[in-house]
Amino acid sequence: MPKSSTERLTAPETVWLAAGRHTGPAPQAAIREHLRELKNSERIQDFLEKENTTAPDGHVFEARWFAEAEVTVRARLTTDGRAHVDGERRWTLAAEAERPWDPGWPSPAALLWPERGGLAWERDAAAGLLLQDVNPLPKDDAVLRRLLKDIARHSWSINVVVHEAMTPDAEGRLPLVRLLPPALRHRVVEHRATPEQFHAVNWALGDLGTSVPRGGAVILSGTPGRIGFDEQAFRVRSVFLDGSRPTELLDKIVQFAALPWQLPDDAAAAFTALREEWSLLTLEEELAHARAMAASYSEALEAMTKSRDLYREATELAHAALAEMAEYRDAASTARGSVPGQDKHPLTKTLQRVTDSLMPRRAQRVDAHLQEARESERRAREASE
């Protein structure tokens, strides 16, 4: 059952997330060689490869670099070893910087994926659509409706639907996403509706509670929707596909990307893995980790020692209490046994008075020992926890 919006993790401003598909051979050898070249050329500081334990034959690549002076980026690229029916494999990439992400920084995907090696990786994970090119919407109305529903529910990308008021020329057919800041180019899918698809695309968008203006564009909210999203605020009435810069649309995409994002479950898992399963430590981080582990062991040893001492104290007090009880029983038994017969009744009464006077004092001492023993045992349990 999906989590409610109040339970979902909201992505920090420091995080960059993307999910896609790749085709071609298993990518680990090409990625490994590419990362080695990046390290040798000092474009990245270091990298690490390990197996993806959640996917058979999958791999995880960790890399660290400076986005700019003194701003470290840590990225985790995960590849799935299992091919889908169409031969494509899924990848996810989660990166986090030491300060809020700047759209002008390079795309982590463009940095970590090699340009060669026969790998076509620039496809969105939800429907396999191109990330840096124009995606014509299907001509079949039912297929169109199903596609828009699917991407609205499952895509991590920012999906933008553009309606062509008239058939564009060569300049107008160029993708608009190429004009976005670098860090957004692998997080946006551009859909194009032809002039005659205006009614069909709005019929399909109606299921999502939105529409595209004629010759304009609309940004889809996604699932879950971005916090503060206003459908009207992210509709653009005119997008001129003549090679000019569509400033209003580009600005709205940047604004949309800056809205707080309540992460889908798989995106939240990728982000959590980046933080909790990170292995590529610097020397300073390894030393700090070793010191923290040593301090933790020292605290545990101190707690065990304190617990042992408290248990010993509790045992000694318990033995003392039992000795007091035995001494009291022996004294009382000796006093009663030395006065046989009825003629000794006065002495018996005297001894009984002595016994009665001793009993409260001894009982108080026994009770005190027992109470102290219980208190020591309680402190020992708390220390061991």
Order of alpha helices (4+ residues) and beta strands (2+ residues): beta-alpha-beta-beta-beta-beta-alpha-beta-beta-alpha-beta-beta-alpha-beta-beta-alpha-alpha-alpha-alpha
